[in-house]
Amino acid sequence: MGADSLQGARPPGGRGLSGEPGATGGLTALTLPYQLAAALVLAVVAVVGAVHLGMVFLHVAPSNSASREYGEAVDGWIYPEFEQNWKLFAPNPLQQNVAVHARATVRTEGGHLRTTGWINLSAQDGAAIDGNLLPSHTEQNELRRAWDFYNGSHTSENVSNGLRGDLSERYLRRIALLRFDREPLGGTVERIQLRSSTTNVQPPKWSAEKIDSKPSFRELPWWTITSRDREVSAR
């Protein structure tokens, strides 16, 4: 059968196979009641999908105010069909603010020893970063990584637990010494002591969770400044 024959078989007036002018497929081909029913089904599927994604997110996310508030509902939805054995974030985001402080014993020009007050080294880095479009890697990471390095190579009693313990002590001590070199101390730094101040991040205002806002401190022992420390700092 040729093309002319097919054209001749087309219904007159440009009608489609449905017999209606310009008829199309899909939902528009349905009557109004069926269109409403189909739209309702699609809306239910979208809502269920959104609820499921939200439940799975709260299940795999780190512990937070929402997951603790609706923990039973989340567990009831997830278990046993949708159980997950992996975590969304690795590692979990920090929920504490950790600041590193330092103080020094200074020998004055008259030969007397005096101890300075605590200086917030982390606040100095924060002030240098705040409003700076291109902060240096040193301002962002040097002190923080040095403190993590020390913690990872020492016990909570400040006892070295590996071969890198002495290296981490020297590194942290010399960073602090460089900071004190910028201060008008009126003498020579003989010893340095560092500590950390850890404060829990407060929950949002709409949360009923109560968290202690009092900072906790960890003090390291006093370290004597060596001639090698001074040579490295003078470079």
N, C-alpha and C positions, 0 to 999 in steps of 0.2 A: 504494500500500500504506500503510495507516494505522499509527499508533503501536501499536495493539493487535496488529497482525499481526507487527511487528518484535519485540515482547515475546514473542509466541508462538513465534518462531523461535529464541530463546535456548536453548542446551542446558540440560537439567535439572540441578538441583543447584548452580547458580551457577558452572558451569565456564566458563572462557575458551575462546578459539578453539584454544589449545594442547591442550585436553582435560584440563589439570591444574588442580586447585583453586587459586585465587589466583595464577595464573602472572603474572609480570612480565617486562618487557623488560630489555635491557642485559646486563652481565656475569653477573648472577645467573641469567639464563636459560640460560647455558652449563653444560655439565658441568664437573666439577672439573678435568680435564686442560686443557680450553680456558681456564678461568679462570686457571690457573697460567701458561699460555703468554701470555695477554693481559697479566697483571701483569708478567711478565718483559719483554715488549716495552715497556710503559710505563716501567718502571724504566730500561731502556737508553736510551730517548728522553730521559728526564729527566737522566741522567748526561751524555749527549752534549751536551745543551743547556747544562748547567752548565759543562762543559769549554770549549765554544765561547765562551760569554760571558766566562769567565776569560781565555782566550787573546786575545780581542779587546780586553779591558780592558788587559792587559799590553802589547799592541801599540800602543795609542793613548795610554796614560798616559805621563807624563814618565819619563825614565830613572830607575830605582830598583834596589835590590838584587835583587829577584825577577826583573825583566825582564832584568837582566844575567846572572843565574845560569842562566836558562832561555831565553835569547835564541834559540838555535838551534831549540829545540823550538817556540817561538812562531812563528818565521819559517816553519818547515816546515808548521805548521798554517794560517797565514794566507795565504801565497803559493801560487799566484797567485789562487785563487778569492775570498778574502775580504780582499783588500788594501784598506786605508783610507788616505786622503790628508788626513786632518784630525786635529786633536789634541783630546783630551778636556778639557784644562785650558788656558786662555789668560788671563793669562800663566802660565808654569810657576811652581809655588810656590817660594819662596826656599829655597835649601839652604845659606845662610850667615847668620850673625849679624853684623850691622853695628852698631857702637856709635860714637857721636860724642863725642869728648873735646875739652876746651878748656883753655888756660892763658893767663895774662895777665902783662903787665909792669905793676907797680904802683909809683906814686911815693908814697913814705911821707910822713908829715907833716914829717919832717926833710929832705925833698928827695932822699932816696936812691931808687934804682931797684932793684927786686927782681922776680924771676920766680917765679910760683907753680908748684906741681906741676900735673900734668894732672888735670882733674876730669872724671869720666864723666857727661856730661849725659844720656845715654840711660839710665843706671842710675837717675838721679834720677826720670825719667819712669816707669821700671818700678816703682820703689818707691811712687810715687804711685798707680799703677794697681792694684798687687797688693792684693787683698782689697777693692777699691773696687767696689761694685755699680754705681755710676753715675760712672765716670771722665769727666772733661771731654774735649772734642774737642782742646783745646790739649795736654793731657797725652799723648793718644794719637797725635796726628798732626803737631803744629806742627814739632817738630824734625826728624822723619823726612821730612816733605814738603819742608822747607827744604833738607835735605841732598840729596834727590833733585833739587830745583830747581837747585841749584848744579851737581851732576854733569851734568845735562842741558844746561847752558848753558856748560860749560867742557870743554876737552880734558883728557887725563890729565896734561898739563904745566901745568894751571891757567891756561890762556889762554882768554879768552872767545871763544866761537864764534858769538855772535849779539848782538842788541840787548838781550837780557835779562840778559846776564852781570853788568853792574854792579848791576842791581836785585837779583839773587840774592846777590851779595856783601854788599850793605847789609843785606838781610833776615837772612842768617845771622849777620852780625856783631852786629846789634842783639839777636837772640835770645840770643847768648852773653853780651852785656853785661848783659842783664836777669838772667841767671843769676848773674853775678858780683856784681851789686848785692845779692844775698841773702847773700853770703859776708862774714864779718868779715875783710876784707883789710887794714885799718889804713891805707888810703890811696886814691888815685884810679887807676883803670885807664887806662893810657896806650895800650897795645897789646893785641891779642888774636890768638891763633893757634889754629886748629882742626885736628883730624886725625880720621881714621876708623880703627877697629880692626875688621878683618874676620876672622872665624873660621868655618871650615867646620863644618857640622852633622855630628856623628858618626853613622855608620850604627848600626843596632840591634845588640845583642849577638850575635844569631844570624847576622849577616852576616860573611862572611870579607873584606869590602872594607876596605882600609886607606886612611885619609884623614889628611893632615897636620893636626894640631890646633894648630900654631903660628900665632898671629895675624899678619896682615900689616897694615902701617900705611901710610896715605897722609896726608902732612902738607901743609897749605895754607900759603901765605906769611903772615908777620905782617901784620896790618892795624892801622893807626893809628886810634884813636877820634877822631872829629870832634865838633865842637860840635853839629852836627845830630844825631848819634847820641845824644848826651847829652840833647838836648831831647826826642827821641822816646821814649827810655827813661824819662824823668821823668814822662811823661804817665800 
